[in-house]
Amino acid sequence: PNKSLLLAVFAACVGGTFQYGYNISIINGPTKYVQNFINHTWMERYQTSISENGLTLLWSTIVSIFTLGGLIGASIGGTLSVRLGRKGTMLTNNIFSLTAALLMGLSSTAGSFELLIVGRLLCGINAGVALCVEPMYLGEIAPTALRGAMGMGTSIFLTVGIFSGQVMGLQEILG
């Protein structure tokens, strides 16, 4: 395979299934920090501690909203790929990922755990679209003899994303 084909596969997989794998595995590591952030934000707003049930509900929402986003993304992935083409859909799909990163990155500054929820939803949409469109795109750009090998990029980068998320979630790595 030529360098431009490998670069296209790499870019598609890093922007797609790597993101999915990373986002499903990274959420466990910062549990205490996010829960402390929710507690602190709640205290700042309402001058009282959040109940244990309330904290559990908000944490569960932050974790599980990613899956709802994935469902939405998978539902719109096919339509987007017909309207925008595979490559156009994957490029447009980056908007979800970049917006999610911006919202989650600003959540602490804004004092808003709701931004984490919206960010995780957008990450899920990105993942759902990517899981639908990326394999089609890789199959279309790969020469017939390399189609199977190029298609493995989806699985490989999903696994690398999961591994990366777990490593980054280790207390010894990021504290």
N, C-alpha and C positions, 0 to 999 in steps of 0.2 A: 504494500500500500504506500502511496505517496504521502508526503508530509502534510499536504493540505487536507487530505482525507482523515489522517490521524488527528490533526488539529480540530477538524469539524466534529469528530467523534468525542474528543476530549472536552471541547466546549459544550457540546450538547449534554454530555453526561454530568459535568460539573454543575451546569445550570439546572439540571433536572433531577436525576435519581440520587446524586450525591446529596443534594439539598434535602430530599425526602429522608434518606437514611440518617443524616445528621440530626434533623429535627425530631425524628421519633426517638432518638437515643439520648440527646443532650438534656432533655427536660428533667431527668432524674437527679442529675448532679446538683443543680442549684436549688433544690426543693426548699431547704431551710432559708436560704437568702431571699427567695421570692416570697415565702410565707412571712418572713420578717418585714419585707417591703410592704406587703399587703397590710400587716398589723400597723406599721408605722403610718402608712397613708390613711388608714381608717381612723387612727388616733388623731392625726392632724385635722381631718375633716370633721369628725363627730365628737371629739374629746372623750372618747370611751373606747375600750378594747373591743375588737370584733369577737363574737362568740366562736367557740370551737367548731360548731356546725357551720357557721358562716364562713369561717376560714377554709374548712374542708370543701364547702360548696364552690367557693371562688377558685381554690387550687384545682379542684376537679374540672372546673370549667376551662381554666387555662390549659390544662393537659388535654382534655378531650375535644376542645373546639378545633384542634388541628384535624381530627378525623372528619368532622363535619365539613371543614374546608376541602378536604380531600374528596369527599362525596360531591360537593359542588363542582370542584375542578374536573373530576372525572365526567360529570354530567355535561359540562360545557366543552370539554376537550375535543370531542368529535366535530361539533358544530364549528368551533374556531378553526380547526384544521382544514375544514372544507372552505370556509370563507377566506382565511388568511394564508392558507398553505401550511405545510408542516414547519418550514423554517420561520415563516412569519409568526406563526403561533408560538413557537419556542422563544423567539425574540420578544414578542409582546408579553409572554408569560413572565419574563424577568421583571416586569413592572410590579407584579404581585410580590415577588421576593424582595425587591429593593424597597418598596413601600413598607413591607413588613419589618425589614431591618431598621428602617428609619423610625417607625413607630415604637418598636421595642427598645431601640437605643435611646429614644427620648422619654421613655416612660418614667424613669427615675427623675429626670430634670423636671418633667411636667407634674410629677407626683400623682401619676395615674396608672393604676393596675389595669384599668380598662384598655389602655393602649396595648398591654401585653395580650389581652384577649383578642383584640382586633388584629394584632400582628400575627398571632398564632393562626387565626382564621385565614388570613391572607397567605401565610406559609403553606397551609393545607391546600388552598386553592392552587397554588403554584405546583405542589407535589402531585395533586390529582391530574392537572393538565399534563404535566411532564410524563407521568406514568402512562398516559394514553398516547401522547404524540411522539415522545422520544423513540420508542421502538419502531414506529412507522417511519420516522425520519431516517433513522440509522439503516433500516432495510432499503430505503429508497436511494440513499447516497452510496451505499456499498456496492462494489462490483459483485456479480453473482457468485463468484468463487469465494468471496470473503464475507458474504452476508451473515453467515452463522457466527464467525469470529467477531465481526463488528457488532452484531446483536448482543454478544456477551458483555459489551460495555455497560449496558443497563444494569445487569446483575453485579458486575464487578464494582461499579461506582456506588451502587446501593450499599453493598457490603463495606466498602471503604468509608462511606458516609456514616454508617452505623458505628464502625470501629472508631472513627475520628470523634464522633460525639461522645462515645464512652470514655475515650482517653481524655478529652477535654473536660469531661465531667469529674475526673478524679481530683480529689482534694489536693493531692500532691502536685498537680499540674498548675491549676489556676487558683488554688487556695480555697 
